[in-house]
Amino acid sequence: MGWITGEVVSEHNLELDPERLQLLGERVTDFITRYYQQLAGGEIFPPEATPASLRQLMDEPLPRQPQGVEQALDDFAAKVAANSTRVGHPRFLGWIRTSPLAVAVYAEALAAALNQSVAVWEGAPAATEVELRVLDWLKEMVGYPLSAGGILASGGSVANFICLLAARSVADPQIRELGLAGRTPLTLYITPETHYCVIKAAEMMGIGRRYVRVVETDDQLRMDPLSLAAQIDADCRGGLRPMAVAATIGTVNSGACDDLPGLLEVCQARGVWLHVDGAYGGLAGLDPEKRHLVRGLDQVDSLVVDPHKSLYIPFEAGCALVKDPAHLLAAFAVRADYLPNTERGVEESSLPVHLRDYGPQLSRSFRALKLYLSLKAYGVDAIAAANARQHRLASLLAERAAADPELELTAPVSLGIVTFRHVPPVPVGEPNPDAWLDEHNRRLASHLQRQGQTFVSATRVRDRTALRACFVSYRTQESDIDLILQDVLAAGRSL
Ligand SMILES: Cc1ncc(COP(=O)(O)O)c(C=O)c1O
């Protein structure tokens, strides 16, 4: 049917006829079905992939003439999919990358079909309302007040930026008019465990790195409230303007959760905004066993959660929540002659909500749909149960690692992240045993990644290199723990 030839796409028929459209869908569906069927069988990291080999593979001229849809899809399978890391594999434990839910995968196509830019209500009426509904569901899942404002974002980095810009507009209501130049510096408080995106956010909003104060942590890698109080007080005495404390629930390195009640006390007594980066762990309370770690979350001024981490939503899906929606409007609302504008009192009334005024983007994808459909299709309880299993798997791996004389845990386990090291005998005469073990574990992580059956990342915890296994896939089972340990020990001994 000319499917392979250039006839399919030309200046005159960019529109596919219904028959071809149907075929296209079937081809894509076939691919996705086969991909998921074979996901657990293959190597996690594509064995032949190197930057040079992939650049050569993709070294294609601009296709002026159509090659046909079939050819394009075949190329996708052979060049792109075959050289992609199998992120949904049950033993892919690198960084924080989840296995997406199939409904959410297809929801991406449905959202693209409608092509709503969720910026002004009139341009995307249902999509705006779906996003507001999903935001309310997320608030309910976190236990955050339903009266809070919020917006979906690409991920934790941008969501943190959004929340901190809201904090900045409260600390300095004139900032959008006057800028920061020549004015008293604002300060932000983090710990050595804080994700770098928070520092980047501070840089992007004009707070120099020197005004990002790094507060000490305790033996659980949590921000120490007493040190925080002392630092804020010293800054106030020094004439600086404390803008916000950025706490974390579920640090990227080890999943540590700051003591929110302790930090709330310090912040509330001093009138300082308490922000929580819960990109990874903000939804931890879905697991009843972890609820104690999120105590106080309902009281913080702003909060980030990432559905593309713990809710099995494909990239990109982050969420910024701010207790008082007016603070988001203060940071982002702009009047424009060529667009509908946010009216005063929008939160209390039935006036249209224009989400462009709650964040930095104008054109915005309909990312709420994949959450909306997934939560409806699977239900929160099933997702919560899968989260809880991941937490149990992390504890199990930690127990087994702690009991093994060849392994060593490097940080307490709070949620689904385990950091540990292989500690074989250091060669006799080695002048720097610590450096040798660091290098050994760094090589071990990259060896495991290349070897294809267990993918862990490497990190530094308390100044030592460690392997880091992050359980965020609903596919990982208890039987995988044995395989992970076998792979780590065999690879460690072979190096
Ligand atoms: C605690 C924490 N905050 C922020 C981020 C950044 O989120 P994103 O990668 O979605 O931008 C991450 C990413 O892993 C994270 O773990």
PDBQT file of the ligand as one rigid body, heavy atoms in Angstrom, charges set to zero:
ROOT
HETATM    1  C1  LIG A 501      16.114  14.766  45.850  1.00  0.00    +0.000 C 
HETATM    2  C2  LIG A 501      16.111  15.181  44.413  1.00  0.00    +0.000 A 
HETATM    3  N1  LIG A 501      15.822  16.440  44.089  1.00  0.00    +0.000 NA
HETATM    4  C3  LIG A 501      15.794  16.867  42.830  1.00  0.00    +0.000 A 
HETATM    5  C4  LIG A 501      16.101  16.013  41.786  1.00  0.00    +0.000 A 
HETATM    6  C5  LIG A 501      16.080  16.523  40.381  1.00  0.00    +0.000 C 
HETATM    7  O1  LIG A 501      14.918  16.060  39.758  1.00  0.00    +0.000 OA
HETATM    8  P1  LIG A 501      14.785  15.987  38.176  1.00  0.00    +0.000 P 
HETATM    9  O2  LIG A 501      15.846  15.046  37.714  1.00  0.00    +0.000 OA
HETATM   10  O3  LIG A 501      13.409  15.452  37.989  1.00  0.00    +0.000 OA
HETATM   11  O4  LIG A 501      14.962  17.344  37.636  1.00  0.00    +0.000 OA
HETATM   12  C6  LIG A 501      16.417  14.699  42.060  1.00  0.00    +0.000 A 
HETATM   13  C7  LIG A 501      16.771  13.776  40.994  1.00  0.00    +0.000 C 
HETATM   14  O5  LIG A 501      17.109  12.649  41.186  1.00  0.00    +0.000 OA
HETATM   15  C8  LIG A 501      16.416  14.265  43.416  1.00  0.00    +0.000 A 
HETATM   16  O6  LIG A 501      16.697  13.002  43.750  1.00  0.00    +0.000 OA
ENDROOT
TORSDOF 0
